[in-house]
Amino acid sequence: MARPHGRPGRLDLPAVAQLGRRGRMLVAEPFFHPGGRRVEVARGSGREGDLVLVGAGKRGYKVIRPLGRPDVARDVVEALMVDRGLRRAFPRRAETEAMEVVGGLAPPGPPSGAWPAGGGSAGLAPPGPPGGAWPAGGARTDLRDLATFTIDPDDARDFDDAISAERRDDGTVRLWVHIADVTAFVRPGGRIDGEALRRGTSTYVPGAVEPMLPELLSNGACSLRPGEDRLAVSVELDIDGVEVRRAAFHRSLIRSDRRLTYGEVDAVLDGRARAEEPWGAPLAAARAVAAALRERRERRGSIEVVSTEPRVRFDGDGHVTAVEHEAQTESHTLVEELMILANEQVAGYLVDRRLPTLYRVHQRPNPLAVEAMVAKLAALEVPVPAVPERLSPQQAADVAAEASRLAAAYARTHGRGRQAFGSLVLRSLQQARYSPRNVGHAGLASPRYCHFTSPIRRYPDIVAHRALLAGLGLDDAAPRAHELDDLGVVCSEAERSAMRIERDADDVCLAFLLERTLFERAGGAGEPAPAWEGEVVGLIPKGWFVRFGEEGFEGFLPVRRMRGWFEPDEHESALVDADSGRAVRLGDPLRVTVARIETARGRVDLEPAV
């Protein structure tokens, strides 16, 4: 459920507003923050009912730009992004710098020699720092002869990573994880770098994205698009089972042979389709490595999280037509495991050499929080692991991991609590963050971990690239150790802010789809509202959060709409009627009807079905 967030309803700063009439005057009223004061704007600024961005001008308030209509989901999502402070465009100086580095205005090659033959795609002259000299040791390893492929969602446009693999005569697998060499284009102190740091991460919402890098880079020169030569940083590993026997890192030149989607790869892995050459054999080798790594990670005690990603479909006018939930499949797991492996190998290299960087850390959970979580699951009749009498932080991490697997298995078997029980486990854990001090990643059961594999969309990955390349003597743009504490805080908060926007945008789209669905299902006058079979996925003392419908709608059912006097039980896993003793627990089924929808806030109020 979306919750109010953002600036108060003020119009003396740029704010999203809806135009209306007050007598003969055209006025603007805050859209996402009801209750803010209305202000008069000039006539001709837009139509009554329009969504606009309003700011203060020399002669009063003015419309800075139109944003669309409040009854169009895609327009409301765009307005939400603007309201939360996303710029929706890059400063001209950053765009100009992007054109310079991509357009070949930089030196044509590294000082150590010419680029590999055949490496000159249009606009891909390897760039140097704007106005500066090339760093020492810029030579690249030519890996274009490797069979290489990417695996991404259907609608992906920025391709951070690509994979190559081959099974060797001795039974080992040589694996390459190729990552876009963003640092070749984004130099410290440059205008692109400053804007990327300010954004911290790309923000993905239905139908739109606020990229961390200008589109010329994120979807163009940096993206590992098929059939085009691209600059990369490649992690080369010789793997025997799950053991890495040799690791090497290269600044490389690659060419992806094929852009694959998760659906295409799953069809091959399930035997529904045949893999084409030249990527069929590499895919099989990569699959074997990923499966072995997954099994080892589970043995070590990683957290099992069952999640789905909503995919929102719009029509040509911007209205939501459908929401599909993409489940985690073997193709997702394959990519995830190989990226985790690459991240671990880079982190290990940096830790061993004490090179300053940002690590992705996830501290072990508080034992008291884990004990409370286990008690809640037990009260919900979910199998739980045994808990030692005195729980250490490491034992707490082990118990949480086992509880996550037992809860996921129970949900699969019984068909209830798939989201509720997993969320309950996650809330008992610490929040992952970025830090210059490596303390490991408890959720992944990884002692050394950093983010390295998505530099197009995450700034900490750029930091890790710079640290690695400086350590290898391939670049001189090493991160400054004294800046990393503050940088970790900034990047962690940027990530959380993006997650809030993404979650709230999903809620807005689901609210619009629910409104449309109810209109299509509505009966005649006097007909009862449609009832839905739902499941309790969360609760607070004031009521229950209920998920319903195949689309994954979610709404809030207040206790005041129920008969009885409901209060939380001792474990806060249920609300119990003090008179009858009736308990409505996490994971319980509940029939509901929709009482009210606030599309702009993504809020749905529910009532119990009669």
GUBALO-114197 format. One record per atom (N, C-alpha, C, CB): x, y, z. Coordinates in steps of 0.1 Angstrom, whole numbers, plus 5000, padded with zeros to 4 digits. Each point is the difference from the previous one (the first is absolute). Glycine has a CB too. Layout:
REM residues N
XYZ
...
REM end
This chain:
REM residues 610
500849885000
499250125000
500950135000
498249875012
501450224980
500750135000
499750085012
500050004975
501050065031
499750095012
500550144996
500349805016
499150304990
500450144997
501450025002
497850075006
502949994985
501450035000
500350124992
500549755004
500550325000
500550114991
499850145007
499449864980
500750245012
499950145005
498650035004
501950074986
497950025024
498750055004
499350074988
500750035024
498049994977
499350064988
500350154999
498249835003
502950214992
500450144998
500150034985
501350005022
498550124975
500150044986
501050124998
497749914996
503150125014
501050104999
501349944995
499050145018
501049734980
501149934994
499449924988
501449985022
499349974969
499449924989
499249885006
501950074984
496949915013
499249905005
499049954990
500250105023
499349784978
499049944991
498650055005
501549804995
497850254996
498650055004
499049974989
501150195013
497749824990
498949984991
499350144998
499749755007
500050284980
499450134997
498549995002
501850054984
497650065021
498650005002
499550154999
500149805015
498650224987
499450134999
499550055014
499449954976
500950175027
499350075011
499550134995
501649895017
497150114980
499450114993
500650014986
499750125022
500849994975
500650034987
501549975000
498250174995
502349795016
501549985001
500349864998
500250195016
501049794978
500649874998
501049975012
499850014975
499949895033
500849975012
500749874999
498450145014
502649844994
500849885001
499949955014
501550064981
498249815021
499949945013
500949885001
497650085003
503249915008
500949885001
499249874998
501450135016
499349784976
499349884996
500349885009
500150084977
501149905027
500449895008
499950035015
501549924982
498450215022
499950045014
498850095002
502549995001
496349955000
498850075002
500150095012
498749824989
500750305010
500050095012
500950114998
499449815014
501550194976
500850114998
499250124994
502049844996
498650285005
499250114995
500050014985
500550125021
498349924974
499950034985
500750134997
497849874999
502650144989
500650134995
499550024986
502149985014
497850154982
499550044987
501249994990
498350155011
501449804977
501050004989
499450074988
501049795009
499850254982
499650074988
499049924992
502250135000
496849944994
499149944990
500849954988
498150145008
501449754987
500749944988
501249915004
499450204988
500749775026
501149915004
499749864998
500650175017
498149804980
499649864998
498549985002
502249935008
497349954990
498649985002
499649975014
500049914977
498850115026
499549975014
500149855002
498550205000
502149765011
500249855003
501449954996
497649984997
503250104996
501349954996
500949995012
499750114978
501349805021
501149995009
501150084994
499349775008
501350325001
501150084996
501050015010
498450134986
502849925010
501050035010
500050165001
501549794994
498350255019
499850155002
501250055008
497549974999
502950154998
501150065008
499850155001
501549824993
499350255015
499950145002
500750074989
499849975025
499650134969
500650084990
500150155005
499149854982
501450245009
500150145004
498750065003
502150014987
496949955006
498750065002
498949915006
500550144981
500049785028
499149905007
500349864995
498250175001
500849755000
500249854997
499849984985
499349945024
501549964971
499949974986
500149854998
500950224994
498549734995
500149864996
501449984993
497449974998
503449945008
501349984995
499949904988
501150045022
498149864980
499749914988
498849915003
502550004995
496849964995
498849915002
500549865003
498650144985
500649785022
500449865003
498949904996
501350095019
497549964976
499049914995
498750015008
501849854994
497550045006
498749995006
499949915012
499050054978
500249995033
500049925012
499349864998
500050215013
499349774976
499349874998
500849914991
497850125003
503549924994
500849924991
501249955009
499450134979
500749745023
500949945009
501550044997
498449815003
502050194984
501350034997
500450145003
499949834982
499150265016
500250145004
500250025015
498650074979
500649865028
500150015015
501349955005
497549975002
503049924992
501349945004
501150114996
499249764996
500750304993
501050104996
499950125010
499849944976
499050105028
499950115010
500649955013
497950084988
501949805016
500549955013
501550015000
498149845002
502650124987
501450014999
500550145002
500049804985
499350305008
500450145001
499750055015
499450034975
499549925031
499750055013
501149955010
497649994995
503049895003
501049955009
501450054997
498649795002
501550314989
501350064998
500849954989
500050045023
499549864969
500749964988
500050104989
499549765006
501650274988
500250114990
499349974987
502150075012
497949814984
499549954987
500750054988
497850005011
503450074991
500950044989
501350035006
498150104987
502949895005
501450025005
500450154997
500649764996
500250295012
500550144998
500750004986
500350045025
499650074968
500650014987
501549975000
498250174994
502549885016
501449975000
500349855001
500450235011
498849704996
500349855001
499749944986
499450005025
499550044969
499749954987
501150034990
497550025005
503050104995
501050044991
501349925002
499150235000
501249745013
501249925003
499849864995
500550145020
498349814981
499749864995
500250004985
498349965018
501250144975
500250004985
501550014997
497850114997
503049965011
501450024997
500749865002
499950245007
499949695004
500749885002
499649894991
500350065024
498449944972
499549894991
500450044985
498149945016
501950194981
500250044986
501450004995
498050135004
502949825004
501449984995
500850135001
499149834985
500550265024
500850125002
501249985009
497950134996
502049755011
501249975009
501149944991
498449965020
502850024986
501149934992
499649874994
501650115015
498949864974
499549884992
500449875007
500150134980
500849865029
500449885006
500950025011
499849894978
500550005030
500950025012
501450034996
498549855013
502350214996
501450034996
500849884999
499750215012
499949684993
500849884999
500049934987
499649975024
499550074967
499949944987
498750014994
501849855007
498050094981
498850014993
499049905005
501250074980
497549965018
498949915004
500049884991
498750205009
500749694996
500049884993
499450024986
499849875021
500750064969
499550024986
498549975000
502249944990
497150145002
498649974998
499150055012
500649814987
500050275022
499350045012
499350134998
501649895013
498450174975
499450144999
498650004995
502250074995
496849925014
498650024997
499950155000
499249795010
499850264982
499750145000
499850065014
499049984976
501750135027
499750065013
500649935011
498050094991
502949815007
500549935012
501550015001
498249844997
502450274998
501450035003
500150005015
500450134979
500549795027
500149995014
500350145006
500849764999
498350295010
500150145005
501050015011
497750044993
502950085008
500850035012
499350105008
502149964987
498550085024
499350105009
499950134993
500949895020
497950184981
499850134993
501150105003
497649965000
503150084990
501150105002
501249945007
498250175001
501949705000
501249955007
500749894992
498950055021
502149894985
500849904993
499549865003
502050155000
498349764991
499649865003
500849955012
499549964976
499849965032
500749935011
501049904995
498150045015
503049934993
501049914995
499449865000
501850145010
498749784981
499649854999
498649984994
501449975020
498350104969
498649994995
499849894991
499950245003
501049674994
499949894990
498849915004
502550014995
496849934995
498949925002
500349864995
498450194999
500949715007
500049864995
498949984990
501149925022
499250044966
499049984990
499349865002
501350144984
497449875021
499249875003
498949994990
500650015024
499450054964
498950004991
499849874994
500450234996
500649685004
499849874994
499249905009
502250044988
497650005025
499349915009
498550004996
501750055018
497649844983
498650004999
499450065013
500049794986
499350325011
499650095011
498550034999
502350105002
497049915009
498550035000
499650085012
499649794987
499350285012
499450075012
498749935002
501150224995
498449795018
498749955004
499350105008
500849765000
498150294995
499350125007
498549994998
502050144996
497249945011
498650004998
499750054986
499650055024
499149924972
499650034986
500250154997
498349825001
501450275009
500050144997
501350075004
497550005003
503549935000
501350065004
500650074988
500449825017
500350294986
500750084990
501450035004
497850104994
502549895019
501450025004
500649875005
499550245006
501449714986
500649875003
501450015007
498749904980
501350085033
501250015008
501049894998
498750135016
500749754983
500849885001
499849904988
499950035025
501249904972
499949894990
500849885005
499850174981
500049715014
500649885005
500649924988
498349995019
502949964984
500649904991
500449885009
500950184983
499149705011
500449885008
500449894991
498550075019
502549854985
500349884992
500549895010
500750154980
498949735016
500449885008
501349964994
497649935006
503450055003
501349964996
500249855000
500950225008
500249734986
500349864999
500149935014
501150044978
499450035032
500249945013
498750015009
502450074998
496549974996
498750005007
499750145007
500349765003
500750324998
499750135006
499350094990
502149985014
497450134991
499350104992
500850135000
497749895004
502650174985
500550145000
498950094997
502349924992
497450175018
498950094999
500550154999
498649835014
500750244978
500350154999
498750075003
501849974983
498350125026
498950105003
500450134995
499149875020
500350184970
500450134994
499150115005
500949884979
499650235026
499350115005
500350134993
499949895022
499150184974
500350134993
501050085006
497750004992
503350055001
501150085005
499550155001
501849844991
497350195018
499550135001
501150105004
497849915007
503250055001
501050105004
500950054989
500049885022
500050054966
500750054989
499350134994
500849774995
497950245008
499250124995
499850105011
498949854983
501050105030
499650095011
501250025009
497649924999
503150194999
501250035007
499850085013
501249994978
499549995032
499850075013
500150154998
501049815012
498150264994
500150154999
499350054988
502149995012
497549934979
499350044988
498550045003
501649864986
497850195004
498650045002
499049885000
500650224989
499749685003
499249885001
500249935013
500249974975
501050035030
500349945013
499250075011
502349924992
497750215008
499450075011
498549984999
501750174999
497749824990
498549984999
499749855003
499850184983
501149735014
499849865003
500049985015
501049924978
500050155029
500049995014
498850065007
502550014998
497050104997
498850075005
498849905000
500950234993
499049704995
498949914999
500249875008
499550104977
501749855023
500449885007
499649874994
499850145020
499049864974
499549874994
499050044989
500449875022
499350044970
498950014990
498749975008
501549954980
497450115016
498749985006
499149944990
500350185017
499249704984
499149944990
498650005005
501949864992
497250205001
498649995003
499349954987
500150205017
498649764985
499349954988
500050104989
498649865015
501950104973
499950084988
501150114999
497649955001
503350065009
501050115000
501249965009
498150174996
502949915002
501249985008
500750145001
500349764992
500250265020
500950125003
501449945000
498250135013
502649874976
501349945000
501050075007
499449914978
501650025027
501150065007
500950074990
499949835018
500250124970
500950054990
499250054988
501849855007
498750254986
499350044988
499749894990
501150225002
497849794991
499549894992
501149964989
497650075004
503150034992
501149984990
501049905005
499750234992
500449765021
500949905006
499249885005
501650185007
497449845001
499349895006
499449904990
499550155020
499849904970
499449924990
500949994987
497850065009
503350014991
500850014988
501449945002
498750204993
502249895008
501449975000
500449905010
500550224991
499049785021
500349915011
499349874999
500550205015
498349804980
499149885000
500649894991
498050155004
502149735001
500649894993
499049944990
501549955020
498250134969
499049964990
500649904991
499050225002
500249694993
500549894991
500550054987
498349855010
502850094985
500550034987
500950125000
498149894991
502150175020
500850135001
501249985009
497950144995
503349925001
501149995008
499850095012
501549964980
498949995032
499750085012
501249995010
497649974997
502750145010
501050005010
499449935013
501150224990
499749705016
499649925012
501149995010
498349884986
501350085026
500949945010
499649865002
500450235011
500549684986
499649855000
500749935012
499850014975
499449915032
500449915011
500249874994
498950145018
502349804981
500249874994
500449905011
500850114979
498449785022
500149915011
500149854994
498750165015
502249774991
500149854998
499349945012
502250014986
496849915011
499249955011
499949845000
498650215000
501849735011
499949865001
498949975010
502549974995
496349995000
498949985009
499550145004
500849775008
499450265005
499750135005
501250085004
497949915008
503350034991
501350065004
500650084989
500449825016
499950314986
500750084991
501549975001
498250185001
502449764988
501449965000
500950124996
499349764996
500150324995
500850124995
499150114997
501749854991
498750275012
499250124997
500950114994
498449955019
501150114970
500750104994
499050114996
501849844991
498750295008
499150114997
500650084988
499250015024
500050024967
500550074988
499150124996
500949794992
499850325003
499350094992
499949954986
500750205015
498149784980
499849924988
499250074989
500249805015
499950134974
499150044988
499249884997
501650174991
497149845009
499149884998
499050034989
500349935024
499049964972
498950024991
498949895003
501550104982
497449945023
498949915003
499449944987
499550135022
500449744978
499449934988
498550005000
502049865000
497450145012
498649995001
499450065012
500249794987
498750295012
499350055011
498949905004
500650244993
499549695018
498949915004
499250065011
501549814994
497250145006
499150045011
499949885010
498750164984
500849875027
499849905010
499049894995
500450175018
498649874975
499149904994
500649914990
498250165004
502749904988
500649914990
501049905006
499850194984
500949865027
500949915006
499349895008
501650195002
497349855005
499249905007
499449894990
499450175017
500249874971
499549914991
501149894996
498450184991
502949875008
501149914997
500249915012
501050164984
499149905028
500349925012
498949905003
501350195009
497549844988
498849915002
499949894989
498850195012
502049834977
499949904989
498950044990
500849835015
498650294986
498950034991
500650074987
498550035019
502850004981
500650064988
501549955000
498550215001
502049804987
501449964998
500950124999
499249794988
501950205019
501050115001
500750014986
500349975025
499850154970
500750034988
501550015002
498050114991
502849864999
501450035001
500350144996
500649764995
500450315011
501149945008
499750005015
501550074982
497349975023
499950025014
499449885007
499750244996
500049654997
499449885007
500949945010
498649964980
502650005015
501049945009
500450095012
500849864980
499550275017
500350085012
498950025010
501550124985
497349885010
498850005010
500049885008
498750144984
501549745010
500049885008
501150005011
499149884980
502150175016
501150005010
499750105011
501649944982
497950185014
499650105010
498949955010
500750184984
498449745010
498949955008
500549905011
498550024980
502549905016
500549905010
500750075011
500349844982
500550275015
500750085010
499050065009
501950044985
497150025010
499050085008
499249905009
499850174982
499949715013
499249915009
500949955012
498749924979
502650065018
500949965011
500250115010
501149844984
499050285011
500250115009
498750025009
501650114983
497349885011
498750015007
499949905012
498950094979
501549795017
499949895010
501050035012
499349834982
501950225015
500950035010
499550125009
501949914985
497550195008
499650115008
498949965010
500650154980
498549765016
498949965009
500649925011
498449994981
502749935017
500649925011
500750105009
500449814985
500150305010
500750095009
499050095009
501850014983
497049995013
499050075008
499550134994
501049895019
498850124968
499550134995
498550015002
501849994982
497750135018
498650025002
499249974987
500550185017
498449754984
499249974988
498850105000
500649755000
499450334989
499050104999
499249974987
501450175012
497349814990
499149984988
499350134996
499649765008
500750294980
499550134996
499649994986
501450125017
497749974979
499650024986
500150144996
498549805001
501850234987
500150144995
498850034991
502549995000
496750115003
498950044992
500450064987
498750045021
500749914968
500250064987
498750064996
501749834994
498350305004
498850084997
499950024985
500050115023
498849874972
499750024986
499150124998
500349754995
500150344996
499250124997
499549994985
501450135016
497549934982
499650024986
500650134994
497849885005
501950154983
500650124993
499650135007
500049874979
499050135029
499650135006
500550015015
498050004986
502849905018
500650015013
499249945011
501150204993
497849735004
499249935010
500549865003
498050144992
501949825020
500549865004
499049904995
501150095020
499449814973
499149904994
500249865007
500050124978
501249865028
500249875007
501350025009
498949874981
501150045029
501249995008
500449855001
499450225013
501849754983
500449865001
501249995010
499349954976
500749955032
501149985010
500949904995
498450065019
502949984979
501049914995
500749935011
500450154981
499449725019
500549925011
501549974998
497749905004
503050075007
501449964999
500149864994
500650155020
500149844969
500249884993
501449965000
498050044986
502349845007
501449965000
500950104992
499249765001
500250304989
500950104992
500450125009
498849934979
500250115030
500450115009
501149955010
497650104998
502249785007
501049955009
501349984994
498249885012
501950084975
501349984993
500750145000
499049814986
500350295009
500750135000
500450055014
498750064979
500449935030
500250045014
501349945006
497550045002
502649834996
501149935006
501450044994
498449815005
501650204982
501250044993
500450155004
499549844981
499550245020
500450145004
500450005015
498350094983
501149845025
500549995014
501449955001
497749965008
502649944984
501449954999
501050104996
499149774995
500650314994
500850104996
500250115010
499349964977
499650085030
500150105011
500949955011
497750084994
502249795010
500849955010
501549994996
498149865008
502250114980
501449994996
500650144999
499549804987
499850305009
500550145000
500250045014
498950054979
500149935030
500250045014
501249935007
497550035001
502749844995
501149935006
501350064996
498749805000
501450244987
501250064995
500350145008
499649894977
499350185025
500250135006
500349995015
498450104984
501049805023
500249985014
501549955002
497649945004
502849974988
501449945002
501050114998
499249784992
500650324999
501050104998
499750135007
500449904978
498650105031
499650115008
499850134992
501249905019
498150094970
499850114991
498750075004
501249884981
498850255021
498750075004
498949984989
501450165013
497449814992
498949984991
498750005009
501449874983
497550125011
498749985007
499649854999
499350244995
500449705016
499549865000
498550015002
502249915010
497249984986
498549985002
500049915013
499350034975
500350035036
500049935013
498649975005
502250115005
497749785001
498749965006
500449935013
498749974978
501250105033
500449955013
499149895005
501050235005
499649695004
499249895006
498950065008
502049855000
496950085001
498850055007
500150015015
498749914981
500550175025
499950015014
499449875005
499850265000
500849675010
499449875005
498650025005
502349935005
497450185002
498750025006
499050014988
501050125020
499349954969
499150024989
499749864994
500850234996
500249695003
499849864994
499249925009
502250024988
498049985025
499249935009
498550044999
502049985016
497750154983
498750044999
499449964987
500550205014
500249804975
499649954987
499649855000
501450184989
499449745018
499849865001
498749975008
502549954998
497350135013
498849995008
498850034992
501350065020
498750044971
498950044992
499649894990
500750245002
500449714991
499749894991
499449885007
501950084986
498649885026
499549895007
498550025004
502349955009
497450184995
498650035003
499149994988
500850155018
499849864970
499249994988
500049854995
500650244994
499949675014
500149864997
500949974988
497749985009
503350104989
501049984990
501249925006
499350214987
501249695007
501249935005
501150105002
499349784989
501450205023
501250095003
501249925004
498450185007
502849884992
501149925005
500250015015
501150054978
499749865027
500350015014
500850125003
499949755002
499950325009
500750125004
500949975012
498250154990
503149875010
500849985012
499650095011
501949934986
498450035026
499550085012
500750145000
499749795013
501650214984
500750134999
500450024985
500849995025
498650104968
500250014986
501150104997
497649944996
503450024997
501150094996
499550074987
501849865011
498950254984
499650064987
500249904989
500750225009
500349704991
500249904989
498949895000
502450055001
497349915012
498949905001
498650064996
501349895018
498650244985
498750074996
499950004984
500150145021
501149894973
500050004985
499649864995
501750184999
498949715007
499749874995
498549965003
502449945005
497150105006
498649975003
499050084990
500649965025
499850174972
499250074991
500049944986
500550215013
500649744983
500149944987
499249874999
502350104997
497849825014
499249885000
498550035001
501949885011
497750224996
498650045002
499550054986
500450065024
500450014968
499650044987
499749894991
501350215003
499549684997
499849894992
498849925004
502449994996
497449995017
498849935005
498750074997
501549905018
498650244984
498850074997
499650004985
500650155019
500549864972
499749994986
499549864996
501850174996
498749735010
499549864997
498649985004
502449925002
497350145010
498649995005
499050074991
500949985024
499550144972
499150084991
499849934987
500850215010
500249724984
499949934988
499049885002
502350074992
497949865019
499249885002
498550035004
502149895008
497750225000
498750025005
499350124992
500749925022
500050154970
499450104992
499550125007
499349824986
501350215026
499750125008
501350065006
497749915005
502350224996
501150065007
501250034991
499249895021
500750094966
501250014992
500650145002
499049854983
500350265017
500650135002
500150035015
499050084978
499949895030
500050045014
501149945008
497650024998
502749855000
501049935008
501450054996
498549805003
501750214984
501350054996
500350145004
499849864980
499250235020
500250135005
500350015015
498450084982
500949825025
500350005014
501449965003
497649935004
503049984989
501449975001
500950124997
499549764994
500250304995
500850114995
500050125011
499649944976
499350085030
499950115010
500949985012
497750054992
502749825010
500849975012
501550024997
498349845007
502050194981
501450024996
500450144999
499849804987
501550235013
500650134998
499850044986
501749965018
498450174979
499850054986
501450004994
498050145006
502149814982
501350014992
500350144997
499649774990
501750265009
500550144998
501349994994
498650095019
502050034978
501350024994
500950055011
499150044977
502149915024
501050045010
501449974995
498349955018
502750134986
501449984996
500649885009
500250244993
499149725017
500449895008
499349874997
500650165018
500249744978
499449874997
499649925012
501350004979
497449985023
499649915011
499249884995
499950205015
500149784972
499449894994
498550034997
501649855012
497850054981
498650014996
499349885006
500550134979
498849895032
499349895007
498949934992
500650115021
498749974972
498949954992
500449914989
498850205004
502449824990
500649924990
501049895005
499750194984
500549825029
501049915007
501350024993
498349835006
502150294991
501250044993
500950085009
498849994978
502449975025
500950075008
500650134994
500649795011
499450224975
500650114993
499150034988
502449945008
497050184992
499150034990
500050154997
498649805007
501250234980
499950144995
499049994988
502350085009
497350044988
499250014987
500950054989
497950055013
502249874977
500950024989
499449994986
501849925015
497150004985
499449954987
499050094993
500549785009
499250344997
498950094994
500550145001
498249845007
502950204987
500550135000
499250104992
502249915004
496950044987
499250104992
498950055009
500449874979
499250065031
498950055008
500250015015
498649894984
502750095021
500350015014
501350075002
498649805006
501550315001
501350075002
501049915008
498750224999
500949715011
501049925008
500849904990
498550025021
500849934969
500749924990
501150074993
497949874997
501950265000
501050084994
501250015009
498350134987
501449895026
501150015010
500849875000
498650165014
500749734986
500749875000
500949984988
498149905014
501450144974
500750004988
501350085001
497949964987
502050165018
501250095001
501049945010
498550204995
501049745016
501049945009
500749884994
498550075019
500749844974
500649894993
501050044990
497949875004
501850224987
500850044989
501350075005
498050014985
501850075025
501250065006
500949905006
498750205005
500849705002
500849895006
500749924990
498449995018
501049994970
500749934989
501050084992
497949874999
502150265004
500950094993
499550044986
501849905012
496950094986
499350034987
499350135000
499749764997
500350315014
499450135001
500650075012
497849924989
502150225012
500550075011
498950075008
502250034987
496649935011
498850075006
499649925012
499350094978
501649885031
499649925012
499150095009
502249874999
496850075008
499250075010
500850065011
498149854994
501550265011
500750065012
499549955013
500450214986
500449735022
499649935011
499250095010
502049844998
498450285004
499450095009
498650044996
502350085006
497349904982
498750044995
499049885001
501150164985
499349725018
499249884998
498949995010
501949894990
498350155023
499049995010
498850084996
501749975017
498550164979
498950084996
499349954987
501150205011
499849754980
499549954987
499149885003
502050084988
498349835021
499249895003
498650045005
502149875005
497950235004
498750055005
499150064989
501150055022
499650034969
499250064989
499549894991
501450205001
499449704995
499549904991
498949915006
502350004989
497949975024
498949925007
498750075000
501849905014
498250234989
498850085000
499450014986
500850125020
500049904970
499550014986
499349874997
501950164993
498749735011
499349874997
498749995006
502249894998
497750155015
498749995007
499050094994
501249945021
499250184976
499150104993
499449944987
501350195011
499649754981
499549944988
499149895002
502150064989
498149865021
499149895003
498650055004
502049865007
498050255001
498750055004
499250054988
501050075022
499750004969
499350054988
499549894992
501550205000
499349704998
499749884992
498849935006
502349974992
497750015021
498949935006
498750084999
501649905016
498550234986
498850095000
499550014985
500850135020
500049874970
499650004987
499349874996
501950164994
498649735011
499349874998
498650015006
502249885000
497750185012
498750015007
499050084992
501149975022
499450144972
499150094992
499549934988
501350205008
499549724985
499649934988
499049895004
502250054989
498049885022
499149905004
498650065004
502049865008
498150264998
498750075004
499250034988
501150095021
499649964968
499350044988
499449874993
501650204997
499249695003
499549884994
498849955008
502349944992
497750075022
498949955008
498850084997
501649935018
498650214980
498850084997
499449964987
501150195013
499849784977
499549964987
499349875001
501850124989
498749785019
499549875001
498650015007
502349905001
497650185009
498750015007
498950064990
501250035022
499250074970
499150064991
499549904990
501250225002
499749694993
499649904990
499249895006
502150054988
498049935025
499349895007
498750055006
502149885004
497750254997
498950065007
498649954994
501450205005
497749765005
498749964996
499150124999
500349785010
498450204990
499050114999
499950075013
498849874982
500350235018
499750085012
499549905011
499550214986
501049815026
499649925011
500749875001
497950104998
502949864992
500849875001
501150025010
499449954976
500949945032
501150015010
501350014993
498649865016
502350204991
501450014995
500649864999
500350245010
500649744979
500649874999
500949975012
500050034975
499949845029
500849955011
501349934995
497949975014
503150044993
501349944996
500549915011
500650214987
500049685009
500749915009
501450065002
498749804993
501650245020
501350065003
500849925010
499150224994
502149835009
500849945010
500750115008
500449794986
499750205027
500650105009
501549994998
498149995017
502550124978
501550004998
500750095010
499549964976
499850125032
500650085010
498950055009
501850074985
498649985027
499150065009
500650105010
498749794998
500550305006
500450105010
498850005010
501550144984
498649925028
498950015009
498750054994
501750035018
498450064972
498850054994
499349924989
501050225005
499749674991
499349924990
501049914992
498350174998
501249774991
500749904993
500350054985
498949825014
502250154981
500350024986
499749874993
501950175005
497349844985
499549884993
500350004985
498149995017
502549904978
500349994986
498949924994
502550025004
497050024984
498949924994
500150024985
498550045020
500949864973
500050004985
501349954994
498450195001
501549754987
501249954994
501050114996
498649824991
500950315008
500950114997
500850045012
498350084983
501449875029
500850045012
499550145005
501949874991
496850165009
499550125006
500249995015
498350034982
501950095024
500250005015
499250115006
502349894998
497050095013
499350105006
500049995015
498550014981
501050095026
500050005015
498649995005
502050145000
497849765009
498749975007
500150055014
499549804985
499950315019
500150055014
499149925009
500450234991
500149755022
499349935010
498650065002
502249935011
497750204988
498750065002
498949964991
501250195009
499249754980
499049954990
499549855004
501050164982
499749785027
499749865004
499150005013
502249924990
497049985011
499249995012
500949945011
497949964987
502150115025
500949955011
501050115003
499649764993
501250205018
501050095005
501449934998
498450115017
502349924972
501249924997
501350075005
498849924980
502050005026
501350055005
501149904997
498850125019
502549934980
501149914997
500249895010
501150194988
499249695008
500449905010
501450025005
498549844988
502050085020
501350025007
501150004990
499149905021
500850034968
501149994990
499850104989
500249765005
498750314995
499750104989
499949934986
501150185014
498549694987
499849934987
498549984997
502149885005
497050185003
498649994997
499350125008
500149754997
498750284998
499150095008
498949915005
500650214986
499149805027
499049915006
498850085006
501949845005
496950114992
498850065006
499949975015
498949984977
501150125031
500049985015
498849935005
501350215002
497649804991
498749945004
499949854996
498950225000
501349764986
499849874995
501249915000
498250104986
503049975015
501249924999
500449974985
499549905022
499850154968
500349984986
501350074997
497649984994
503349955000
501350064996
500150004984
501149915022
499450204973
500350014986
501550024999
497750114994
503049795001
501449995001
500750034986
499749835018
501650204983
500850014988
499849874992
501650155011
498249864976
499849884991
498649955000
502349945005
496850115003
498649955000
499250054988
500149995025
499049934969
499150044990
499050105005
500349794988
499350315004
499050105004
499350054988
501450065020
497349934980
499250064989
499750145002
498949784997
501450304993
499950155001
499350064988
502150005014
497450124988
499550084989
500750135000
497749895001
502350184988
500750134999
499150115004
501549914982
498950175028
499250115005
500450134993
499749895022
501650144976
500450124994
501449984994
498750135016
501649944973
501350004993
500450154999
499549784987
501850245017
500650134997
501249974991
499350105023
500549924964
501049964990
501350085002
498149944984
501850195019
501250085001
500949965011
498750194991
500749755020
500849955011
500249854999
499250195014
500249744977
500249864999
499349935012
502150034987
496950035018
499449955013
498649944997
501250185013
498649704993
498749934998
499549975014
500749904978
498150155025
499349975013
499049884998
500350245008
499749675001
499249884999
498949995011
502049884989
497150035008
499049975009
499849845000
498850224997
500849735015
499749854999
498949974991
500949985024
499249914968
498949964992
498949945008
501649964981
497250075016
498849955008
499849864996
499050235001
REM end
